[in-house]
């Protein structure tokens, strides 16, 4: 075949085309993985931002809610109600509610007239009986703390939301409302400290999909009034992600949303897909250019290399045939294993001696590579190989790398009981290496071992294959039984 390639350059060019196609496919797969990684990183970043913002807002809302509850509890005391207005203000309100962006705490009577004001004495002549939060508290005696939709505050606070709590008289009837305003500017300032990319967004939404505020702000009121088409997500979960085009500006984004504590509010962090894949697109362009250049050069040089390929490939073939050692682990490779097993089978048949085989598989090794990376995975395989070799005491025993994370041990002259002892010694020794494995139940790297033994009646490849298959079947039982064990 190699002579044909050398003597007929067109066939070599065909091989070069196949190589170019392989490189192109590999590049596309790599680009796909890079794209997936970029998406996952964006999802993680969005989740972290949403979590930080949710914690900040929850802390402030809970602080204000507790302040409202404190006022309501004290007003329920008849002695407090009999105090003068000046003393009542001192008892009900303290400096903790004078934080930035928090408006005055107001107490209204059942008609909505302000009777106590945390910032001004005597209270301003204001009436809030038309506000939705006042009406809801008046109609529902179990409303608890209610958060209103944004409105223009009459107290000069600007655009704000109100937190309110119902007040009852001694008979349990509606007696008024204690409420406090929180500037929407607080959320805007909180959102402005977050880097989102050129087309990113952060929004505060009510559970019904109504927009409270958003960064960047929308240009039209009509866009702001549109509700999310994912209302079901907000209603039934505490958080999650989804990919969609915004109903407000049409930009496709990856949205990560979280409920604000136990309140009917959600923060939604949107990262535009254009921003997510911005760096990926630049890398993809360069990789594409390099792949094209590689393919062109490969095809151009294929004919020139034809005369040299025969010698180089022949040398590589001879080296591969002569090589009997696995390059990574230093153990015997698969070819050396097959030859040795065949020879030991024939010898065992002549001498009527048992022959045992151990099949060893590193538990959850793919997960180990995913967790720690392939370089650390190679180091772990080397450590396992050294441990296996160190626990083979007899000169005739052979340890080999069977493939990937699987190893094979040949034990001439050992029956099943002896093989099981060797297997358990190896298994315990590997576990004692204490190689950390966060994604294993044992928290360290472990192995599963299958053992098989037999006394050959005659030589033959089929017989050796039967023995290794039997050991492999026992290995499968060890893995399906929970791993980190020996089955013989």
C-alpha positions as CSV (number, residue, x, y, z in Angstrom):
1,X,0.0,0.0,0.0
2,X,2.8,2.4,0.9
3,X,4.6,1.5,-2.4
4,X,1.4,2.3,-4.3
5,X,1.2,5.7,-2.5
6,X,4.8,6.5,-3.3
7,X,4.6,5.4,-6.9
8,X,1.3,7.1,-7.6
9,X,1.3,10.7,-6.1
10,X,-2.5,11.1,-6.8
11,X,-3.2,8.4,-4.1
12,X,-0.9,10.3,-1.8
13,X,-2.9,13.5,-2.5
14,X,-6.0,11.5,-1.7
15,X,-4.5,10.6,1.6
16,X,-3.6,14.3,2.1
17,X,-7.2,15.1,1.4
18,X,-8.3,12.7,4.0
19,X,-5.9,14.2,6.5
20,X,-7.2,17.7,5.7
21,X,-10.7,16.5,6.2
22,X,-9.8,15.0,9.5
23,X,-8.1,18.2,10.7
24,X,-11.1,20.2,9.5
25,X,-13.5,18.0,11.4
26,X,-11.3,18.1,14.5
27,X,-11.2,21.9,14.3
28,X,-15.0,22.1,14.0
29,X,-15.4,19.8,17.0
30,X,-13.0,21.9,19.0
31,X,-14.8,25.1,18.0
32,X,-18.1,23.5,19.0
33,X,-16.6,22.6,22.4
34,X,-15.3,26.2,22.8
35,X,-18.7,27.5,21.9
36,X,-20.3,25.3,24.5
37,X,-17.7,26.4,27.1
38,X,-18.4,30.0,26.3
39,X,-22.1,29.5,26.9
40,X,-21.5,27.6,30.2
41,X,-19.2,30.3,31.4
42,X,-21.8,33.0,30.6
43,X,-24.4,31.0,32.4
44,X,-22.2,30.7,35.5
45,X,-21.4,34.4,35.4
46,X,-25.0,35.3,35.1
47,X,-26.0,33.1,38.0
48,X,-23.3,34.6,40.2
49,X,-24.4,38.2,39.4
50,X,-28.0,37.3,40.0
51,X,-27.1,35.7,43.3
52,X,-25.2,38.7,44.5
53,X,-27.9,41.2,43.5
54,X,-30.6,38.9,45.0
55,X,-28.8,38.9,48.4
56,X,-28.4,42.7,48.4
57,X,-32.0,43.4,47.6
58,X,-33.3,40.7,50.0
59,X,-31.3,42.1,52.8
60,X,-32.7,45.6,52.3
61,X,-36.3,44.5,51.8
62,X,-36.1,42.3,54.9
63,X,-34.7,45.2,56.9
64,X,-37.5,47.5,55.9
65,X,-40.1,44.8,56.4
66,X,-38.9,44.2,59.9
67,X,-39.1,48.0,60.5
68,X,-42.7,48.0,59.3
69,X,-43.5,45.1,61.5
70,X,-41.9,46.8,64.5
71,X,-44.0,49.9,64.0
72,X,-47.2,47.8,63.6
73,X,-46.4,45.8,66.8
74,X,-45.8,48.9,68.8
75,X,-48.9,50.6,67.6
76,X,-50.9,47.6,68.7
77,X,-50.0,48.5,72.3
78,X,-52.8,50.8,73.7
79,X,-50.2,52.6,75.9
80,X,-48.2,53.6,72.8
81,X,-51.4,54.9,71.1
82,X,-52.1,57.1,74.1
83,X,-48.7,58.8,73.9
84,X,-48.2,62.2,72.3
85,X,-47.2,62.5,68.7
86,X,-43.7,63.5,69.6
87,X,-43.2,60.6,71.9
88,X,-44.8,58.2,69.5
89,X,-42.3,59.2,66.8
90,X,-39.4,58.6,69.2
91,X,-40.8,55.1,70.1
92,X,-41.8,54.0,66.6
93,X,-39.1,55.4,64.5
94,X,-35.3,55.2,64.9
95,X,-32.2,56.1,62.9
96,X,-32.0,52.7,61.3
97,X,-34.8,53.6,58.8
98,X,-33.0,56.7,57.6
99,X,-30.8,54.8,55.2
100,X,-30.0,56.0,51.7
101,X,-32.9,55.6,49.2
102,X,-35.4,54.8,51.9
103,X,-38.2,57.4,52.1
104,X,-40.2,58.4,55.1
105,X,-42.1,55.7,57.1
106,X,-45.7,56.8,57.2
107,X,-48.7,55.7,59.3
108,X,-52.1,56.4,57.9
109,X,-55.6,56.0,59.4
110,X,-58.4,54.0,57.9
111,X,-59.3,56.9,55.6
112,X,-55.7,57.1,54.3
113,X,-54.7,60.3,56.1
114,X,-51.2,60.5,57.3
115,X,-51.1,60.6,61.1
116,X,-47.4,59.9,61.7
117,X,-44.4,60.7,59.6
118,X,-40.9,59.5,60.5
119,X,-39.2,62.5,58.8
120,X,-41.5,65.4,59.5
121,X,-43.5,66.5,62.6
122,X,-46.3,67.4,62.5
123,X,-47.0,65.0,59.6
124,X,-47.5,66.3,56.1
125,X,-51.1,66.6,55.0
126,X,-51.3,63.7,52.6
127,X,-53.8,61.1,51.8
128,X,-53.0,57.7,50.2
129,X,-56.4,56.1,50.1
130,X,-56.2,55.9,46.3
131,X,-52.9,53.9,46.3
132,X,-53.1,50.3,45.3
133,X,-51.2,49.1,48.4
134,X,-53.7,51.0,50.7
135,X,-56.7,49.4,49.0
136,X,-55.2,45.9,49.0
137,X,-54.3,46.2,52.7
138,X,-57.8,47.5,53.5
139,X,-59.5,44.6,51.6
140,X,-57.3,41.7,52.9
141,X,-56.6,41.2,56.6
142,X,-53.9,38.6,55.8
143,X,-51.9,40.4,53.2
144,X,-48.7,40.7,55.2
145,X,-46.0,42.9,53.7
146,X,-47.1,44.1,50.3
147,X,-44.8,45.5,47.6
148,X,-46.4,47.9,45.2
149,X,-45.7,48.6,41.6
150,X,-43.5,51.7,40.9
151,X,-45.2,55.1,41.2
152,X,-44.2,58.7,41.4
153,X,-44.1,59.4,45.2
154,X,-46.0,62.4,46.6
155,X,-43.4,62.8,49.3
156,X,-40.7,64.0,46.8
157,X,-39.0,60.6,46.8
158,X,-39.3,60.3,43.0
159,X,-40.1,57.1,41.3
160,X,-40.4,54.5,44.1
161,X,-42.1,51.4,45.3
162,X,-43.9,51.1,48.6
163,X,-43.7,48.4,51.2
164,X,-46.8,48.4,53.4
165,X,-48.3,46.5,56.3
166,X,-51.9,46.5,57.5
167,X,-52.8,48.0,60.9
168,X,-55.7,46.6,62.9
169,X,-57.6,48.0,65.9
170,X,-58.4,46.1,69.1
171,X,-61.3,44.4,67.4
172,X,-59.2,43.2,64.5
173,X,-60.8,45.7,62.0
174,X,-58.8,47.7,59.5
175,X,-57.2,50.8,61.3
176,X,-54.8,52.0,58.6
177,X,-51.5,51.2,57.0
178,X,-47.9,51.7,57.9
179,X,-45.8,52.1,54.7
180,X,-42.4,53.2,53.5
181,X,-41.0,54.1,50.1
182,X,-37.9,52.7,48.5
183,X,-36.4,54.7,45.5
184,X,-36.2,52.8,42.3
185,X,-32.9,54.6,42.0
186,X,-31.5,52.1,44.6
187,X,-32.0,49.2,42.1
188,X,-30.6,51.3,39.2
189,X,-27.5,52.2,41.2
190,X,-27.1,48.5,42.2
191,X,-27.4,47.4,38.6
192,X,-24.9,50.0,37.3
193,X,-22.1,48.4,39.2
194,X,-22.3,45.2,37.1
195,X,-20.5,44.7,33.8
196,X,-22.8,42.9,31.4
197,X,-21.2,43.4,27.9
198,X,-22.4,45.7,25.2
199,X,-25.9,44.3,24.9
200,X,-26.5,42.8,28.3
201,X,-29.4,43.8,30.6
202,X,-30.5,43.5,34.3
203,X,-34.1,43.8,35.2
204,X,-36.2,43.7,38.3
205,X,-39.6,42.0,37.6
206,X,-42.7,41.2,39.5
207,X,-44.0,37.7,39.5
208,X,-46.7,38.7,37.0
209,X,-44.0,39.7,34.5
210,X,-44.4,43.5,35.1
211,X,-41.1,45.4,34.8
212,X,-40.1,47.4,37.8
213,X,-36.8,48.8,36.4
214,X,-34.1,47.8,33.9
215,X,-30.6,48.6,32.9
216,X,-30.2,49.9,30.3
217,X,-33.4,51.8,30.5
218,X,-35.9,51.3,27.7
219,X,-36.6,54.2,25.3
220,X,-40.3,53.8,25.2
221,X,-43.0,53.2,27.7
222,X,-44.7,50.7,25.4
223,X,-41.6,48.5,25.4
224,X,-41.4,48.7,29.2
225,X,-45.1,47.8,29.6
226,X,-44.6,44.5,27.7
227,X,-44.6,41.4,29.9
228,X,-42.3,38.5,29.7
229,X,-43.6,35.5,27.8
230,X,-42.0,33.2,30.5
231,X,-44.4,34.1,33.3
232,X,-44.8,30.4,34.1
233,X,-41.2,30.2,35.1
234,X,-41.5,33.2,37.4
235,X,-44.7,31.8,39.0
236,X,-43.4,28.3,39.7
237,X,-39.7,28.4,40.5
238,X,-37.2,30.3,42.6
239,X,-34.7,30.6,39.7
240,X,-33.4,29.2,36.5
241,X,-32.2,30.1,33.0
242,X,-33.7,30.4,29.6
243,X,-32.5,31.6,26.1
244,X,-34.9,33.9,24.2
245,X,-35.2,37.1,22.4
246,X,-36.4,39.9,24.7
247,X,-40.0,41.0,24.3
248,X,-38.9,44.5,25.0
249,X,-35.9,45.1,22.6
250,X,-35.8,42.0,20.5
251,X,-32.2,41.1,21.5
252,X,-31.5,37.4,22.0
253,X,-30.1,36.8,25.5
254,X,-29.3,34.1,27.9
255,X,-31.4,35.0,31.0
256,X,-30.6,33.9,34.5
257,X,-33.3,34.8,37.0
258,X,-33.7,34.5,40.8
259,X,-36.6,35.2,43.2
260,X,-35.9,37.9,45.6
261,X,-36.2,36.1,49.0
262,X,-39.8,35.3,49.6
263,X,-41.0,38.4,47.8
264,X,-42.9,38.5,44.5
265,X,-39.9,40.0,42.8
266,X,-37.3,38.5,40.4
267,X,-34.0,39.7,39.2
268,X,-33.2,38.7,35.6
269,X,-29.6,39.0,34.3
270,X,-29.5,38.8,30.5
271,X,-26.3,38.2,28.6
272,X,-26.6,38.8,24.8
273,X,-25.6,35.8,22.7
274,X,-23.6,38.2,20.6
275,X,-21.6,39.1,23.7
276,X,-21.3,35.5,24.8
277,X,-19.8,34.4,21.5
278,X,-17.8,37.6,20.7
279,X,-14.4,36.2,21.6
280,X,-15.4,32.8,20.3
281,X,-16.1,34.3,16.8
282,X,-12.6,36.0,16.8
283,X,-10.9,32.7,17.7
284,X,-13.0,30.8,15.2
285,X,-11.9,33.1,12.5
286,X,-8.3,32.6,13.2
287,X,-8.7,28.8,13.6
288,X,-10.5,28.7,10.3
289,X,-7.7,30.6,8.6
290,X,-5.1,28.3,10.1
291,X,-7.0,25.2,9.1
292,X,-7.3,26.5,5.5
293,X,-3.6,27.3,5.4
294,X,-2.8,23.9,6.8
295,X,-4.9,22.1,4.2
296,X,-3.4,24.1,1.4
297,X,0.1,23.4,2.5
298,X,-0.6,19.8,3.1
299,X,-2.0,19.3,-0.4
300,X,0.8,21.2,-2.0
301,X,3.5,19.3,-0.2
302,X,1.9,15.8,-0.6
303,X,3.6,15.1,-3.9
304,X,7.0,16.4,-2.7
305,X,6.9,14.1,0.3
306,X,6.0,11.0,-1.7
307,X,9.6,9.8,-2.1
308,X,10.3,10.2,1.6
309,X,7.2,8.6,3.0
310,X,8.1,5.0,2.2
311,X,11.3,5.1,4.3
312,X,9.8,7.1,7.1
313,X,6.6,5.0,7.4
314,X,8.6,1.8,7.2
315,X,10.8,3.0,10.0
316,X,7.8,4.0,12.1
317,X,6.2,0.6,11.4
318,X,9.3,-1.3,12.5
319,X,9.6,0.9,15.6
320,X,6.0,0.2,16.5
321,X,6.4,-3.5,16.0
322,X,9.5,-3.5,18.2
323,X,8.1,-1.4,20.9
324,X,6.7,-3.5,23.7
325,X,6.3,-0.8,26.4
326,X,3.4,1.6,26.9
327,X,4.9,5.2,26.6
328,X,2.7,6.7,29.3
329,X,2.9,4.1,32.1
330,X,6.1,2.1,31.4
331,X,4.1,-1.1,31.6
332,X,3.9,-3.7,28.8
333,X,1.7,-2.6,26.0
334,X,-1.2,-4.6,24.5
335,X,0.9,-6.4,21.9
336,X,3.4,-7.5,24.5
337,X,0.5,-8.6,26.7
338,X,-1.0,-10.8,24.0
339,X,2.3,-12.4,23.2
340,X,3.1,-13.1,26.8
341,X,-0.4,-14.4,27.6
342,X,-0.1,-16.8,24.6
343,X,3.2,-18.1,25.8
344,X,2.1,-18.5,29.4
345,X,-1.0,-20.4,28.2
346,X,1.1,-22.9,26.3
347,X,3.5,-23.3,29.2
348,X,0.6,-23.8,31.6
349,X,-1.0,-26.4,29.3
350,X,2.3,-28.3,29.2
351,X,2.8,-28.2,32.9
352,X,-0.8,-28.6,33.9
353,X,-0.6,-25.4,36.0
354,X,-3.3,-22.8,36.6
355,X,-3.1,-19.4,34.9
356,X,-4.9,-16.4,36.3
357,X,-5.7,-13.0,34.8
358,X,-6.8,-9.8,36.5
359,X,-8.6,-7.0,34.6
360,X,-8.3,-3.7,36.5
361,X,-10.3,-0.6,35.7
362,X,-9.9,2.9,37.3
363,X,-13.2,3.9,38.7
364,X,-14.9,7.1,37.3
365,X,-11.8,8.0,35.3
366,X,-13.6,10.0,32.7
367,X,-15.1,12.1,35.5
368,X,-11.6,12.4,37.0
369,X,-10.3,13.8,33.6
370,X,-13.3,16.2,33.4
371,X,-12.6,17.4,37.0
372,X,-8.8,17.7,37.0
373,X,-7.8,17.7,33.4
374,X,-6.0,15.2,31.1
375,X,-2.5,16.1,32.3
376,X,-3.5,15.2,35.9
377,X,-5.3,12.1,34.6
378,X,-2.0,10.9,32.9
379,X,-0.2,11.5,36.2
380,X,-2.8,9.4,38.0
381,X,-2.5,6.6,35.5
382,X,1.2,6.5,36.0
383,X,0.8,6.3,39.8
384,X,-1.7,3.5,39.4
385,X,0.7,1.6,37.1
386,X,3.6,2.0,39.5
387,X,1.4,0.7,42.3
388,X,0.3,-2.4,40.3
389,X,3.9,-3.2,39.4
390,X,5.1,-2.7,42.9
391,X,2.6,-5.3,44.2
392,X,3.6,-8.1,41.8
393,X,6.2,-10.1,43.8
394,X,7.0,-13.0,41.5
395,X,9.4,-12.5,38.5
396,X,6.9,-14.3,36.1
397,X,4.0,-12.0,36.9
398,X,3.2,-9.4,34.2
399,X,1.4,-6.0,34.4
400,X,0.3,-4.4,31.2
401,X,-1.8,-1.4,30.1
402,X,-4.8,-2.9,28.4
403,X,-6.1,0.4,27.0
404,X,-7.2,3.8,28.3
405,X,-7.7,3.4,32.1
406,X,-7.7,-0.4,32.0
407,X,-4.9,-2.6,33.0
408,X,-4.3,-6.4,32.9
409,X,-2.2,-8.6,35.1
410,X,-1.1,-12.1,34.2
411,X,-0.3,-14.5,37.1
412,X,1.2,-17.7,35.9
413,X,0.9,-20.6,38.4
414,X,-1.7,-18.8,40.5
415,X,-5.1,-20.3,41.2
416,X,-8.2,-18.2,41.8
417,X,-7.6,-17.8,45.5
418,X,-4.1,-16.6,45.1
419,X,-5.2,-14.3,42.3
420,X,-7.9,-12.8,44.5
421,X,-5.3,-12.1,47.2
422,X,-3.1,-10.3,44.7
423,X,-6.1,-8.4,43.4
424,X,-7.1,-7.2,46.9
425,X,-3.6,-6.2,47.7
426,X,-3.4,-4.1,44.5
427,X,-6.9,-2.6,45.1
428,X,-6.1,-1.5,48.7
429,X,-2.7,-0.2,47.7
430,X,-4.1,2.0,45.0
431,X,-6.8,3.4,47.4
432,X,-4.0,4.0,50.0
433,X,-2.3,6.3,47.4
434,X,-5.0,8.9,48.5
435,X,-5.2,10.5,45.1
436,X,-8.1,13.0,45.5
437,X,-11.2,12.3,43.3
438,X,-14.0,14.7,44.1
439,X,-16.4,13.0,41.8
440,X,-16.0,9.5,43.4
441,X,-18.0,8.2,46.3
442,X,-14.8,7.2,48.0
443,X,-13.3,10.7,47.5
444,X,-10.1,9.2,46.3
445,X,-9.0,7.3,43.2
446,X,-10.1,3.6,43.3
447,X,-10.1,0.6,41.0
448,X,-12.5,-2.3,40.2
449,X,-10.9,-5.7,39.6
450,X,-12.2,-8.8,37.8
451,X,-10.3,-12.0,38.3
452,X,-10.5,-15.3,36.3
453,X,-8.4,-18.4,36.5
454,X,-8.1,-21.7,34.6
455,X,-5.9,-24.7,33.9
456,X,-5.3,-24.8,30.1
457,X,-6.0,-28.0,28.3
458,X,-4.5,-26.9,25.0
459,X,-2.9,-23.9,23.5
460,X,-4.8,-21.6,21.2
461,X,-5.8,-18.0,20.8
462,X,-9.4,-18.7,21.5
463,X,-8.5,-20.1,24.9
464,X,-6.5,-17.0,26.0
465,X,-9.3,-14.8,24.7
466,X,-11.8,-16.8,26.8
467,X,-9.8,-16.3,29.9
468,X,-9.5,-12.5,29.4
469,X,-13.2,-12.3,28.6
470,X,-14.0,-14.2,31.8
471,X,-11.9,-11.7,33.8
472,X,-13.5,-8.8,31.9
473,X,-17.0,-10.2,32.8
474,X,-16.0,-10.3,36.4
475,X,-14.7,-6.7,36.1
476,X,-18.1,-5.7,34.8
477,X,-19.8,-7.4,37.8
478,X,-17.4,-5.4,40.1
479,X,-18.4,-2.2,38.4
480,X,-22.1,-2.8,38.4
481,X,-21.9,-3.9,42.1
482,X,-20.7,-0.5,43.2
483,X,-17.0,-0.3,42.1
484,X,-14.0,-0.3,44.3
485,X,-14.1,-4.1,44.8
486,X,-12.8,-7.4,43.4
487,X,-15.0,-10.0,41.9
488,X,-13.4,-13.4,41.2
